[in-house]
Amino acid sequence: MNCRGCAAPLSLPLIDLGTSPPSNAYVHADRLEQAEQWVPLKVAVCQQCWLVQTEDYTSADSLFDAEYAYFSSFSSTWLNHAERYVAEMSERFGLNADSRVVEVAANDGYLLQYVAARGIPCLGVEPTRSTAQAAREKGLEIRELFFGRDTATQLRSEGWSADLMAANNVLAHVPDINDFLAGFATLLKPTGVATFEFPQLLTLMAGAQFDTLYHEHYSYLSLTAVQTLCERNGLEVFDVGQLSTHGGSLRVFVQRKDGQRRAVLPAVQQQLQAELDAGVKTAEYYATLAPAAERIKHDLLRFLLQARADGKRVVGYGAAAKGNTLLNYAGVKADLLAWVADANPHKQGKFLPGSRIPIVAPAQIEIDRPDYVLVLPWNLLPEVSQQLAQVRQWDGRFVIAVPELKVL
């Protein structure tokens, strides 16, 4: 396989997580007798542009289909983040009723609802039918498309040249990342700004966050790689900020290279230097993740097996993609993790891909009163522990597995 960023041959492996179904391919109860598609989950590093990427085994059409079950609005933490983003961008870039905002990967309208509330014309691009429909029910205009250069040309001809383009947690999800970025250079106004948010490679490596690796994530991004990709596709990075979301993310600000360019702020060079100092341009930097993943797997299995031997009941919370990576890599099934609760009704009544662990409503926690609740989206632990505070009433305890097993 060649690098999807620069086409150089890939020769440096990062990790091999075996085989698993796509992490968001939840199984309907009436399909339990049918076989699932298990495909390799391998990640490699390009030693030319330092883009970290999954090897190609699945297509975007099959991953982001009409039954896609990730709805952003079921996390209050994420909604608060989106509302703050809209307020900050509106103030910083003077957005008003004469502006145009386009969000790529608009999901269920979690962010654009706050843009519309300010009276700013906005448009969402979202390829998955389930979430696009939820956004339309909020009164938002949504185009059910995969974004790229051709899509951008079409939208520009319809008067949607943008003052601000938002792309939260989607840059990692696109197989043709060059075409995707070229679309931003096409649709932005000469004075326009685009922002990309994505979990950053430095925190993934430092926190052994191997569970964030799954088929829907084609790339794992550093500013080092993103800057190179942007320059190749007519964009310039002019600012970057650190975020706490998803266990540690970056927000990157870009502008057209042929537009009215803003000065590049010192934060850009500071982040690039931090990555250089960490070793992102060395093969040795990437050698630590696989051993850490094995340690996490073994610690989780020891905990679950001991809990079973002690007659303790363990359930999960959050039918998240990262949880599916963890459970399938560790080989955990319903004998060790009875069920997983999730607030998203689109997941309830289904089964986790691979492990076939049933997904239930959160009310089941109060009914069963388990001894332990394994929080699979560990990045949302503060939110989850607050929502499920009643677990403490029967001396139940919360557990996370990444970056190390903790019983809280």
Number of C-alpha atoms within 10 A of each C-alpha: 11 13 22 22 23 16 12 14 14 19 13 15 19 20 21 14 22 12 16 22 23 24 23 23 22 27 21 17 12 8 11 12 7 9 8 16 13 14 15 19 23 20 22 23 26 24 18 15 19 23 27 27 26 26 21 17 11 18 12 15 11 12 18 21 14 14 15 20 19 20 20 19 18 15 16 12 15 17 16 13 16 21 16 14 16 19 14 12 16 17 11 9 14 10 21 15 11 9 19 22 26 26 23 27 26 28 28 28 29 23 26 29 18 18 27 17 9 15 13 18 20 22 24 27 22 25 23 25 19 20 24 26 18 18 24 15 12 14 13 22 17 25 20 17 16 18 21 21 17 15 17 21 16 13 18 16 10 9 10 21 23 26 21 24 26 26 20 20 17 18 23 20 20 20 21 14 21 18 15 21 23 21 20 31 26 24 28 25 21 18 16 24 26 24 20 20 22 23 24 20 23 20 15 22 18 12 16 21 21 22 23 22 24 26 29 23 18 25 28 26 22 23 24 21 21 23 19 18 21 22 15 15 20 19 25 24 25 20 20 23 13 15 16 11 16 18 17 17 22 22 20 21 21 27 27 26 17 12 16 12 16 16 9 15 12 11 14 19 16 12 19 17 14 13 17 13 10 14 14 23 20 12 15 9 13 19 15 14 19 16 12 19 23 15 16 21 21 14 16 24 18 12 18 21 14 13 16 15 9 9 10 13 18 26 23 26 27 24 30 21 25 20 24 29 27 25 24 22 21 19 13 20 17 14 12 19 21 15 23 29 22 21 17 20 14 15 26 19 14 20 23 27 26 26 19 19 25 24 26 24 16 18 12 14 20 12 8 10 19 20 18 22 26 23 25 26 23 22 16 18 16 10 14 18 17 10 11 16 13 14 20 13 9 11 11 18 18 23 23 20 22 23 18 17 16 14 13 11
